[in-house]
Amino acid sequence: MNDIVVNYEGDDIVAYNKLLFETFPQTLFDPEYLLSNSFLNSNDTKLQYGRGCVYRFEYKNIDLVLRHYHRGGVPAKFIEDKYLWTSLDKSRAMLEMEMLLKMHKAGLPVPNPAAVHIQKSGLTYRADIITVLIPNARTLSSMLMEDSISDKDWQRLGQVIKRFHQNNCNHADLNAHNIMLDQKKDVYLIDFDRSEIKASSGKWQMKNLERLKRSLVKLASADKKFNYNATDFSSLMQGYAK
């Protein structure tokens, strides 16, 4: 895409959003560098989301979030964070960055992508992505561990998911960890690894919703303090149907 600048340094590739930055140093993808140079300066800069950690830091007066790509499921037991290299355009980091740019430009509530890092090693690569922090936001899963949200909030969540579907955005892992709400209860979707723009069929949209429902039921089954019940998802579907 025209808004992405790509720099090569041997087997290291950094691609960044030129609408945000004139340059973007590779060192910002290293948590140890961030810590030693006071980019990370508070106890809440390292957070646990999904399969790995994310790191919050500030660069050029912009609050950012660093996430390393980790495998999930059975492959993670054998290959934690390596992927088969074919080309930059087909790397998971670049695909996610390009998709986030498209959705952000379309006005969808997603993090604005800042930069990605790909480190090649023979036939494989590791990768990281940095996005702009969504201010004062928490995951739906962490919020429901402390309190319930209103029927209106559930309906709003359904309406936001419908917006993504209307824009042919197929989220590969729509679950309670990949939905965030800010202080005003505005809804955002995050982590678009392996997601894609896909022609509307009605089938994948329902699979998205079923996946989200399964994650909520699983969290509620694992902890009685988790504030979720079947009527909540009915409210979400009411919002989706509007």
Stockholm file with secondary structure:
# STOCKHOLM 1.0

chainA/1-242         MNDIVVNYEGDDIVAYNKLLFETFPQTLFDPEYLLSNSFLNSNDTKLQYGRGCVYRFEYKNIDLVLRHYHRGGVPAKFIEDKYLWTSLDKSRAMLEMEMLLKMHKAGLPVPNPAAVHIQKSGLTYRADIITVLIPNARTLSSMLMEDSISDKDWQRLGQVIKRFHQNNCNHADLNAHNIMLDQKKDVYLIDFDRSEIKASSGKWQMKNLERLKRSLVKLASADKKFNYNATDFSSLMQGYAK
#=GR chainA/1-242 SS CTTEEEEEETTEEEEEETTTCSCCCGGGGCHHHHHHTTSSCSTTSEEEETTEEEEEEEETTEEEEEEECCCCTGGGGTCSSCEECSCSTTSHHHHHHHHHHHHHHTTCSCCCEEEEEEEEETTEEEEEEEEECCTTEEEHHHHHHHCCCCHHHHHHHHHHHHHHHHTTEECTTCSTTSEEEETTCCEEECCCTTCEECCCCSHHHHHHHHHHHHHHHHHHHHCTTSCCCHHHHHHHHHHHHC
#=GC SS_cons         CTTEEEEEETTEEEEEETTTCSCCCGGGGCHHHHHHTTSSCSTTSEEEETTEEEEEEEETTEEEEEEECCCCTGGGGTCSSCEECSCSTTSHHHHHHHHHHHHHHTTCSCCCEEEEEEEEETTEEEEEEEEECCTTEEEHHHHHHHCCCCHHHHHHHHHHHHHHHHTTEECTTCSTTSEEEETTCCEEECCCTTCEECCCCSHHHHHHHHHHHHHHHHHHHHCTTSCCCHHHHHHHHHHHHC
//
